[in-house]
Amino acid sequence: MIGPGVGARVMVATRPVDFRKGPDALAALVSAQYGGDAFSGVIYVFRAKRADRIKLIWWDGTGLCLMAKRLEQGGFKWPGIQDGVMRLSAAQLGALLEGLDWRRVHGGRRPQAPQIAG
């Protein structure tokens, strides 16, 4: 799967949304309900009432992208349902998309250039 880069900003809408909505309607929802900008490059993640469905929208610089996934078995491990959004790391999003428990993924260390003793 093609995934987000290490520095990607990921925001999860914790309340289920109507999964008949397409990318434009979800982008309008980002602005109206969450005060965000769907055209900023942030990845917005949405869940359906059924825990086995997920949609993502993001702006890739040339257009608004939509990704949808339905698990064949089991369900995604969603955060508790509440109003608003929560932030995930790119690694946590990768775990969520695989159906794994994203809460077990901790933020990794940023790569550092080796220090040359002088």
ZASE-318953 format. One line per field, with one value per atom (N, C-alpha, C): residue number from 0; atom name; x, y, z. Coordinates in Angstrom, 2 decimals. Example, Ala and Ser with C-alpha at 12.3 -4.5 7.8 and 13.67 -1.06 7.14 Angstrom:
BEGIN
n (0  0  0  1  1  1)
atom (N  CA  C  N  CA  C)
xx (13.19  12.30  13.20  12.85  13.67  12.90)
yy (-5.69  -4.50  -3.30  -2.25  -1.06  0.03)
zz (7.80  7.80  7.80  7.08  7.14  7.87)
// end
This chain:
BEGIN
n (0  0  0  1  1  1  2  2  2  3  3  3  4  4  4  5  5  5  6  6  6  7  7  7  8  8  8  9  9  9  10  10  10  11  11  11  12  12  12  13  13  13  14  14  14  15  15  15  16  16  16  17  17  17  18  18  18  19  19  19  20  20  20  21  21  21  22  22  22  23  23  23  24  24  24  25  25  25  26  26  26  27  27  27  28  28  28  29  29  29  30  30  30  31  31  31  32  32  32  33  33  33  34  34  34  35  35  35  36  36  36  37  37  37  38  38  38  39  39  39  40  40  40  41  41  41  42  42  42  43  43  43  44  44  44  45  45  45  46  46  46  47  47  47  48  48  48  49  49  49  50  50  50  51  51  51  52  52  52  53  53  53  54  54  54  55  55  55  56  56  56  57  57  57  58  58  58  59  59  59  60  60  60  61  61  61  62  62  62  63  63  63  64  64  64  65  65  65  66  66  66  67  67  67  68  68  68  69  69  69  70  70  70  71  71  71  72  72  72  73  73  73  74  74  74  75  75  75  76  76  76  77  77  77  78  78  78  79  79  79  80  80  80  81  81  81  82  82  82  83  83  83  84  84  84  85  85  85  86  86  86  87  87  87  88  88  88  89  89  89  90  90  90  91  91  91  92  92  92  93  93  93  94  94  94  95  95  95  96  96  96  97  97  97  98  98  98  99  99  99  100  100  100  101  101  101  102  102  102  103  103  103  104  104  104  105  105  105  106  106  106  107  107  107  108  108  108  109  109  109  110  110  110  111  111  111  112  112  112  113  113  113  114  114  114  115  115  115  116  116  116  117  117  117)
atom (N  CA  C  N  CA  C  N  CA  C  N  CA  C  N  CA  C  N  CA  C  N  CA  C  N  CA  C  N  CA  C  N  CA  C  N  CA  C  N  CA  C  N  CA  C  N  CA  C  N  CA  C  N  CA  C  N  CA  C  N  CA  C  N  CA  C  N  CA  C  N  CA  C  N  CA  C  N  CA  C  N  CA  C  N  CA  C  N  CA  C  N  CA  C  N  CA  C  N  CA  C  N  CA  C  N  CA  C  N  CA  C  N  CA  C  N  CA  C  N  CA  C  N  CA  C  N  CA  C  N  CA  C  N  CA  C  N  CA  C  N  CA  C  N  CA  C  N  CA  C  N  CA  C  N  CA  C  N  CA  C  N  CA  C  N  CA  C  N  CA  C  N  CA  C  N  CA  C  N  CA  C  N  CA  C  N  CA  C  N  CA  C  N  CA  C  N  CA  C  N  CA  C  N  CA  C  N  CA  C  N  CA  C  N  CA  C  N  CA  C  N  CA  C  N  CA  C  N  CA  C  N  CA  C  N  CA  C  N  CA  C  N  CA  C  N  CA  C  N  CA  C  N  CA  C  N  CA  C  N  CA  C  N  CA  C  N  CA  C  N  CA  C  N  CA  C  N  CA  C  N  CA  C  N  CA  C  N  CA  C  N  CA  C  N  CA  C  N  CA  C  N  CA  C  N  CA  C  N  CA  C  N  CA  C  N  CA  C  N  CA  C  N  CA  C  N  CA  C  N  CA  C  N  CA  C  N  CA  C  N  CA  C  N  CA  C  N  CA  C  N  CA  C  N  CA  C  N  CA  C  N  CA  C  N  CA  C  N  CA  C  N  CA  C  N  CA  C  N  CA  C  N  CA  C  N  CA  C  N  CA  C  N  CA  C  N  CA  C  N  CA  C  N  CA  C  N  CA  C  N  CA  C)
xx (0.83  0.00  0.87  0.46  1.15  0.66  1.58  1.18  1.69  1.28  1.72  3.18  3.82  5.20  5.30  6.51  6.74  6.20  6.30  5.87  4.42  3.63  2.24  1.43  0.58  -0.37  -1.65  -2.14  -3.33  -4.32  -5.55  -6.61  -7.76  -8.24  -9.33  -10.59  -11.66  -12.97  -13.52  -13.77  -14.11  -15.58  -16.46  -17.87  -18.07  -18.90  -19.20  -19.87  -19.60  -20.21  -21.03  -21.87  -22.67  -21.72  -21.58  -20.61  -21.07  -22.23  -22.62  -21.91  -21.31  -20.61  -19.35  -19.15  -17.96  -16.90  -15.83  -14.73  -15.13  -15.98  -16.36  -17.20  -18.14  -18.97  -18.14  -17.18  -16.32  -15.42  -14.94  -14.13  -14.95  -16.22  -17.10  -17.32  -17.42  -17.58  -16.35  -15.17  -13.92  -13.95  -14.38  -14.43  -15.53  -16.74  -17.90  -17.87  -17.52  -17.62  -16.32  -15.19  -13.93  -13.00  -13.40  -12.60  -11.29  -11.19  -9.97  -10.05  -8.99  -8.91  -8.51  -9.43  -9.17  -8.16  -7.86  -6.93  -5.55  -5.25  -3.98  -2.92  -3.28  -2.34  -2.49  -3.32  -3.59  -4.48  -4.22  -5.05  -6.17  -7.41  -8.58  -9.16  -9.40  -9.88  -11.29  -12.17  -13.56  -13.96  -14.88  -15.39  -16.88  -17.35  -18.79  -19.36  -20.67  -21.28  -20.75  -20.56  -19.96  -18.46  -17.84  -16.41  -15.49  -16.04  -15.19  -14.97  -15.36  -15.24  -14.51  -13.69  -12.89  -12.78  -12.75  -12.50  -11.47  -10.58  -9.59  -9.70  -9.55  -9.40  -8.16  -7.52  -6.37  -6.13  -5.48  -5.11  -3.67  -3.42  -2.05  -1.30  -1.86  -1.21  -1.83  -2.52  -3.16  -4.66  -5.11  -6.53  -6.84  -8.12  -8.58  -8.67  -8.01  -7.96  -8.90  -9.48  -10.36  -9.91  -9.77  -9.45  -10.51  -11.03  -12.01  -11.54  -11.82  -11.44  -12.49  -12.77  -13.67  -12.94  -12.83  -12.17  -13.08  -12.52  -13.30  -13.65  -12.77  -13.02  -12.64  -13.40  -13.08  -13.43  -12.85  -13.11  -11.88  -11.91  -10.83  -10.91  -9.80  -9.73  -9.87  -11.09  -11.37  -11.20  -10.83  -10.83  -12.27  -12.43  -13.76  -14.53  -15.85  -16.69  -16.91  -16.55  -16.73  -16.77  -17.06  -17.07  -15.64  -15.42  -14.12  -13.24  -11.96  -10.97  -9.81  -9.04  -7.82  -6.70  -5.49  -4.34  -3.69  -3.28  -2.51  -1.20  -0.20  1.03  0.83  1.74  1.67  1.78  2.60  2.76  1.46  0.80  -0.47  -1.54  -1.55  -2.48  -2.23  -0.97  -0.64  -1.17  -1.03  -1.55  -3.08  -3.72  -5.18  -5.67  -5.03  -5.45  -5.27  -4.35  -4.14  -5.08  -5.88  -6.78  -6.12  -4.94  -4.20  -4.58  -4.19  -4.47  -3.45  -3.85  -2.97  -2.45  -3.14  -2.70  -1.40  -1.03  0.21  1.43  1.18  2.27  2.66  3.89  4.38  5.18  5.20  5.95  7.41  7.91  9.32  10.23  11.49  12.47  12.71  12.98  13.32  14.77  15.05  16.42  17.34  18.50  19.48  20.74  21.33  22.60  23.68  24.59  25.68  26.54  26.99  27.85  29.30  30.03  31.46  32.27  33.03  33.89  35.03  35.27  36.31  37.24)
yy (-1.17  0.00  1.24  2.25  3.54  4.28  4.68  5.32  6.73  7.42  8.81  8.85  9.97  10.16  10.31  10.22  10.27  11.56  12.65  13.94  14.28  13.36  13.65  13.99  14.98  15.31  14.56  13.86  13.02  13.41  13.72  14.07  13.09  12.54  11.56  12.19  12.18  12.60  11.44  11.64  10.52  10.11  10.98  10.62  10.00  8.97  8.38  9.40  9.28  10.16  9.31  9.97  9.33  8.91  7.61  7.13  7.24  7.85  8.18  9.44  10.18  11.41  11.11  11.93  11.84  12.83  13.02  13.87  15.33  15.89  17.29  17.50  16.59  16.71  16.50  15.59  15.39  16.60  17.22  18.44  19.56  19.68  20.69  20.41  19.14  18.74  19.11  18.93  19.30  20.77  21.59  23.03  23.42  22.91  23.33  22.80  21.54  20.95  20.93  20.90  20.73  21.93  22.95  24.15  23.93  22.84  22.53  22.95  22.68  22.99  21.72  21.12  19.86  20.04  21.28  21.55  21.97  21.63  22.03  20.94  19.73  18.62  17.70  18.08  17.22  16.07  14.88  13.72  13.66  13.68  13.57  12.18  11.55  10.17  10.16  9.39  9.30  7.84  7.60  6.26  6.22  5.04  4.81  4.34  4.16  3.60  2.20  1.45  0.12  0.30  -0.37  -0.18  -0.76  -1.41  -2.05  -1.18  0.10  0.98  2.27  2.73  3.94  4.72  6.04  6.91  7.95  8.27  9.32  10.31  11.59  12.60  13.42  13.88  14.77  15.45  16.58  17.34  16.99  16.52  16.10  17.15  18.35  19.42  19.62  18.61  18.73  18.45  17.81  17.50  16.87  16.78  16.18  14.67  13.92  12.46  11.84  10.72  9.96  8.52  7.95  6.53  5.92  4.78  4.07  2.63  2.07  0.68  0.03  -1.23  -2.03  -3.32  -3.62  -4.85  -6.04  -7.13  -8.34  -9.04  -8.96  -9.58  -8.60  -8.60  -7.74  -6.29  -5.40  -3.98  -3.16  -1.91  -0.99  -0.67  -0.41  -0.03  1.49  1.94  3.37  3.98  5.27  5.99  6.08  6.41  6.58  7.66  7.46  8.43  9.64  10.80  12.08  13.14  14.37  15.45  15.87  16.29  16.83  15.83  16.17  15.36  15.09  14.08  13.80  13.55  13.79  13.65  12.28  11.69  10.45  10.71  9.91  9.96  9.15  9.30  8.52  7.03  6.67  5.25  4.71  5.51  5.09  4.93  5.83  5.70  4.41  4.08  2.84  1.63  1.63  0.53  0.49  1.64  1.71  1.13  1.51  1.03  -0.47  -1.06  -2.51  -3.26  -2.53  -3.16  -3.49  -2.94  -3.18  -2.13  -2.36  -1.42  -0.28  0.86  2.01  2.56  2.26  2.78  2.14  1.01  0.33  0.86  1.77  2.34  3.66  3.77  4.98  5.78  7.07  7.95  7.55  7.37  7.00  8.20  7.92  9.00  9.53  10.80  11.40  11.05  10.73  10.41  11.61  11.34  12.39  12.07  13.10  12.92  12.56  11.68  11.33  12.55  12.62  13.72  13.33  14.18  13.92  14.60  13.80  14.34  15.12  16.25  17.03  17.64)
zz (0.00  0.00  0.00  -0.70  -0.68  0.55  1.39  2.64  2.73  3.77  3.97  4.39  4.12  4.53  6.04  6.54  7.99  8.60  7.91  8.47  8.18  7.65  7.31  8.55  8.43  9.50  9.24  10.24  10.10  11.18  10.77  11.70  11.52  12.63  12.60  13.17  12.37  12.86  13.67  14.93  15.81  15.71  15.25  15.06  13.68  13.59  12.28  11.36  10.06  9.06  8.08  7.34  6.30  5.17  4.95  3.97  2.53  2.31  0.94  0.46  1.40  1.04  0.22  -0.79  -1.62  -1.14  -1.91  -1.46  -1.25  -2.11  -1.95  -0.70  -0.44  0.75  2.02  1.99  3.15  3.38  2.29  2.42  3.04  2.65  3.24  4.73  5.08  6.48  7.30  6.73  7.42  7.79  6.85  7.09  8.06  7.84  8.63  10.06  10.25  11.58  12.37  11.66  12.37  12.25  11.49  11.36  10.63  9.86  9.14  7.69  6.97  5.54  4.81  4.09  3.38  2.26  1.89  0.80  1.31  2.56  3.19  3.13  2.68  2.67  3.86  4.83  5.98  5.51  6.03  5.72  6.75  6.27  7.15  7.02  8.17  8.24  8.81  8.16  8.57  8.75  9.67  9.90  9.60  9.28  9.11  10.44  10.47  11.68  11.92  10.85  10.97  11.07  12.00  12.29  11.22  10.20  9.19  7.95  8.00  6.85  7.22  6.27  6.51  5.20  5.29  4.15  4.55  3.63  3.83  2.69  2.99  1.94  2.23  1.16  1.29  -0.06  0.00  -1.18  -1.50  -2.73  -3.08  -3.87  -3.97  -4.72  -6.09  -6.60  -7.91  -7.84  -6.79  -6.67  -5.33  -5.04  -3.80  -4.00  -3.15  -3.25  -2.23  -2.62  -1.74  -1.75  -0.56  -0.43  0.47  0.07  0.88  1.05  2.22  2.48  3.36  3.07  3.88  4.21  5.49  5.91  5.65  5.19  4.95  6.25  7.24  8.54  9.63  10.71  11.83  11.55  12.33  12.17  12.50  12.11  12.45  13.93  14.55  15.97  16.05  16.32  16.31  17.69  17.72  19.00  19.51  20.78  21.34  20.59  20.47  19.76  20.65  20.12  20.79  19.72  20.09  19.12  18.82  17.58  17.21  16.48  16.42  15.74  16.67  16.34  17.09  16.09  16.51  15.62  15.81  14.68  14.68  13.95  14.23  13.46  12.18  11.24  10.00  10.30  11.27  11.64  12.24  13.07  13.65  12.57  11.58  10.47  9.71  9.47  8.78  9.53  10.84  11.66  11.59  11.69  11.60  10.28  9.17  7.85  7.68  8.44  8.37  9.31  10.08  11.03  12.35  12.58  13.82  14.86  16.10  17.16  17.10  16.58  16.38  17.70  18.82  20.13  20.59  19.98  20.36  19.59  18.64  17.84  18.48  18.86  19.49  18.48  18.69  17.80  17.77  16.60  16.45  16.59  16.63  16.69  15.29  15.20  13.92  13.59  12.34  11.98  12.19  12.69  12.91  12.13  11.59  10.87  11.88  11.50  12.43  12.73  13.97  14.40  14.18  13.52  13.27  14.36  15.06  16.13  15.50  16.01  15.37  16.24)
// end
